[in-house]
Amino acid sequence: MIAGAGAFFLWGILPLYWKSLSEIPPTTIIAHRTLWSLIMLWAILAVKGRAFSTLRELRRPSVVLWHLLSGFLLADNWLLYVWATLNGHIIEGAQGYYLNPFFNMLFGFLFFGERQNRLQQVSIALALMGVILQFQGQQGFPWIAIALALSFSLYAVVRKKSPLESLPALCVETLLLVPIAIIWLFVKTPTILDSLQTLNATSILLVCTGIATATPLLLFGFAAKNISLSTLGILQFIGPSIQFLLGWLHYGEPMTLHRTIAFVMIWSAIALYLVSLRKKQMNTDH
């Protein structure tokens, strides 16, 4: 639970980080993000003495296929999220992550047989009404929100089915994606590699994308393997709530009455869901 909450808090404040790299194309940011994440993650794995055992896992076709799929889902989510942040769609991105828990709950029911009690169902309905209400203030179909929610929920499903633990799984994902990232950097943006030779704020921020990326992903991967998707879905509300406030208060994106009411409804739903979890825990203890 603590790992999941920490992951979503860090994701909530990430728009501040990506905005500081606004002069760089989103695709280049994601390529750097993948490359430096690989270096950081495999260094951690080497310190733990698990690098060679993880590499041996690549002999298993099922491992490669599962993590190719999870890697592409993750890269798709990254790219769309960074693009939305840099193009004035932070609040719509937050809408996507508000919607994400409902996909988690749906997939938890479809793939893992997870069930909700009556109070949890009421909280889910209330939160869903809040999300729908936000869309009333949206011009056109909220494709950014839907795509972000769908890609990240499917990523959670694939990671839950992964035969590897969270750190080796994330290392394998980045290893499989990094050749594409390197090709992109050399072919599409060769000058950006030259800029890393000069120690300035941009080059430091690009290198540190590995830390900014890997830390919440490690926390999320641990949480996804050890708690239900439904509980993970409720923790998910932490991130978009922070993004929502950043987009509105810090970056001046438009705030409507619909969005204000929806914000209150969603947090009321979270409170109900947490009460239901507490009651369930008390009944279990007795």
C-alpha positions in Angstrom: 0.0 0.0 0.0 2.8 2.4 0.9 4.7 1.6 -2.2 1.7 2.2 -4.4 0.9 5.5 -2.7 4.5 6.6 -3.2 4.5 5.7 -6.8 1.3 7.7 -7.6 2.6 10.7 -5.6 5.7 10.9 -7.6 3.8 10.5 -10.9 1.5 13.3 -9.7 4.4 15.8 -9.5 6.1 14.7 -12.7 4.5 17.4 -14.9 6.9 19.9 -13.1 9.8 17.8 -14.4 8.6 17.4 -18.0 7.7 21.1 -18.2 11.3 21.9 -17.5 12.3 20.0 -20.7 9.6 21.7 -22.8 12.2 22.7 -25.5 12.9 19.1 -26.4 10.5 16.9 -28.5 8.4 14.3 -26.5 9.8 11.4 -28.5 13.4 12.5 -27.6 12.5 12.8 -24.0 11.0 9.3 -24.0 14.1 7.9 -25.8 16.4 9.4 -23.1 14.0 8.2 -20.4 14.3 4.7 -21.7 18.1 4.8 -22.0 18.9 6.3 -18.6 16.3 4.1 -16.9 18.1 1.0 -18.3 21.5 2.2 -17.0 20.1 2.9 -13.5 18.0 -0.2 -13.2 20.7 -2.6 -14.4 23.2 -1.0 -12.0 20.8 -1.7 -9.1 20.4 -5.3 -10.4 24.1 -5.7 -10.6 24.6 -4.5 -7.0 22.0 -7.1 -5.9 24.0 -9.8 -7.8 21.0 -10.6 -10.0 22.1 -9.2 -13.4 23.2 -12.6 -14.9 20.2 -14.5 -13.6 17.9 -11.9 -15.1 19.7 -12.1 -18.5 19.2 -15.9 -18.4 15.5 -15.3 -18.2 15.6 -13.9 -21.8 16.1 -17.5 -23.0 12.5 -18.1 -22.1 10.2 -17.0 -25.0 7.3 -16.4 -22.6 9.4 -13.8 -20.7 10.4 -12.0 -23.8 6.9 -11.9 -25.2 5.3 -10.7 -21.9 7.8 -8.0 -21.4 7.8 -6.8 -25.0 4.1 -6.3 -24.6 4.4 -4.5 -21.3 7.3 -2.5 -22.6 5.4 -1.2 -25.6 2.3 -0.4 -23.4 4.5 1.5 -21.0 6.3 3.4 -23.8 2.9 4.3 -25.4 1.7 5.6 -22.1 4.9 7.6 -21.5 4.9 9.3 -24.9 1.2 10.3 -24.7 1.5 11.6 -21.2 4.6 13.7 -21.9 3.0 15.1 -25.1 -0.1 16.0 -23.2 1.9 17.7 -20.4 3.9 19.8 -22.9 0.9 20.8 -24.9 -1.4 22.2 -22.2 -3.4 19.0 -21.5 -2.4 18.3 -17.9 -6.0 18.3 -16.7 -7.1 16.0 -19.5 -4.2 13.7 -18.6 -5.4 13.8 -15.0 -8.8 12.7 -16.3 -7.2 9.7 -17.9 -5.6 8.7 -14.6 -8.9 9.3 -12.8 -10.5 6.9 -15.3 -7.7 4.4 -15.0 -8.9 2.7 -11.8 -12.2 1.7 -13.4 -10.3 -0.1 -16.1 -8.2 -1.7 -13.3 -11.4 -2.9 -11.5 -12.9 -4.1 -14.8 -9.7 -6.1 -15.7 -9.4 -7.3 -12.1 -12.9 -8.8 -12.5 -12.3 -10.2 -16.0 -8.8 -11.6 -15.5 -8.3 -12.3 -11.8 -11.9 -12.8 -10.5 -11.7 -9.9 -8.1 -15.0 -8.8 -6.5 -16.3 -5.6 -4.7 -18.8 -5.4 -1.9 -21.8 -3.2 -2.0 -20.2 -0.1 -0.4 -17.2 -0.5 -2.8 -19.7 -0.7 -5.7 -21.3 2.6 -4.5 -18.0 4.3 -4.3 -17.0 3.1 -7.8 -20.3 4.4 -9.2 -19.8 7.8 -7.5 -16.3 8.1 -8.8 -17.4 7.1 -12.3 -20.1 9.8 -12.2 -17.4 12.3 -11.2 -15.3 11.3 -14.2 -18.2 11.5 -16.6 -19.1 14.9 -15.2 -15.6 16.1 -16.0 -16.1 15.1 -19.6 -19.0 17.5 -19.8 -16.6 20.4 -19.8 -14.4 18.7 -22.4 -14.6 19.8 -26.0 -14.8 16.7 -28.3 -14.1 13.1 -27.4 -11.5 12.8 -24.6 -9.1 10.5 -26.5 -6.1 11.5 -24.5 -7.8 10.5 -21.2 -9.2 7.2 -22.7 -5.8 6.2 -24.2 -3.9 6.9 -21.1 -6.3 5.0 -18.9 -6.4 2.0 -21.2 -2.7 1.7 -21.8 -1.7 1.9 -18.2 -4.4 -0.5 -17.0 -3.4 -3.1 -19.6 0.2 -2.6 -18.4 -0.8 -3.4 -14.9 -2.5 -6.6 -16.1 0.5 -7.7 -18.1 2.9 -7.0 -15.1 0.6 -8.9 -12.7 0.9 -11.9 -15.1 4.6 -11.5 -15.5 6.7 -14.5 -14.1 9.4 -12.1 -12.9 9.6 -9.9 -9.8 9.2 -6.2 -10.1 12.9 -5.1 -10.5 14.0 -7.9 -13.0 10.7 -7.4 -15.0 11.3 -3.6 -15.3 15.0 -4.3 -16.3 13.9 -6.7 -19.0 11.3 -4.2 -20.3 13.8 -1.4 -20.6 16.4 -3.7 -22.2 14.0 -4.7 -24.9 13.0 -1.1 -25.6 16.4 0.5 -25.5 17.6 -0.5 -29.0 14.7 1.5 -30.4 15.5 4.5 -28.2 19.2 4.5 -29.2 18.3 4.3 -32.9 15.9 7.2 -32.5 18.5 9.3 -30.8 21.2 8.7 -33.4 19.0 8.9 -36.5 16.4 11.6 -35.6 18.1 13.8 -33.0 21.9 13.4 -33.3 22.6 16.9 -32.0 20.8 16.1 -28.7 23.6 13.6 -27.9 26.2 16.3 -28.5 24.4 18.5 -25.9 25.1 15.9 -23.2 28.8 16.7 -23.5 28.1 20.2 -22.0 27.2 20.2 -18.4 24.0 22.3 -18.2 20.6 22.1 -16.7 19.0 20.4 -19.7 21.7 17.6 -19.9 21.5 17.0 -16.2 17.7 16.7 -16.4 17.9 14.3 -19.3 20.2 12.0 -17.5 18.1 12.2 -14.4 15.0 11.0 -16.3 16.3 7.6 -15.4 15.8 8.3 -11.7 12.5 10.1 -12.3 11.2 7.2 -14.2 12.6 4.1 -12.4 11.7 5.1 -8.9 7.9 5.3 -9.2 7.9 2.3 -11.6 9.8 0.1 -9.1 7.3 1.1 -6.4 4.4 0.5 -8.7 5.7 -2.9 -9.9 6.1 -4.0 -6.3 2.6 -2.9 -5.4 1.0 -4.5 -8.5 2.4 -7.9 -7.6 1.3 -7.7 -3.9 -2.1 -6.0 -3.7 -5.3 -6.4 -5.7 -5.9 -4.3 -8.8 -9.0 -2.9 -7.2 -6.9 -1.5 -4.2 -4.3 -0.3 -6.7 -7.0 1.5 -8.6 -8.1 3.5 -5.5 -4.5 4.5 -4.8 -4.3 5.6 -8.4 -6.4 8.7 -7.5 -3.5 10.3 -5.7 -1.5 11.0 -8.9 -4.3 12.6 -11.0 -5.4 14.7 -8.1 -2.0 16.3 -7.8 -1.8 16.7 -11.6 -5.2 18.2 -11.6 -4.2 20.8 -9.1 -0.9 21.5 -10.9 -2.7 22.0 -14.2 -5.3 24.3 -12.7 -3.4 26.3 -10.0 0.2 26.3 -11.3 -0.2 26.3 -15.1 -3.5 28.1 -15.4 -5.5 25.5 -17.4 -9.2 26.3 -17.4 -11.2 25.2 -14.3 -14.9 24.8 -14.8 -17.9 24.2 -12.4 -18.2 20.6 -13.8 -14.6 19.9 -12.9 -15.0 21.3 -9.4 -18.0 19.2 -8.6 -16.4 16.1 -10.2 -13.3 16.7 -8.0 -15.4 16.6 -4.8 -17.3 13.5 -6.0 -14.2 11.5 -6.8 -12.6 12.2 -3.4 -15.9 11.3 -1.7 -15.8 8.0 -3.6 -12.2 7.4 -2.4 -13.3 8.0 1.2 -16.2 5.5 0.9 -13.9 2.9 -0.6 -11.3 3.4 2.1 -14.1 2.9 4.7 -15.1 -0.3 3.0 -11.5 -1.6 3.1 -11.2 -0.7 6.8 -14.5 -2.6 7.6 -13.3 -5.6 5.6 -10.0 -5.6 7.5 -11.8 -5.3 10.9 -14.1 -8.3 10.0 -11.0 -10.3 9.0 -9.3 -9.5 12.3 -12.4 -10.6 14.2 
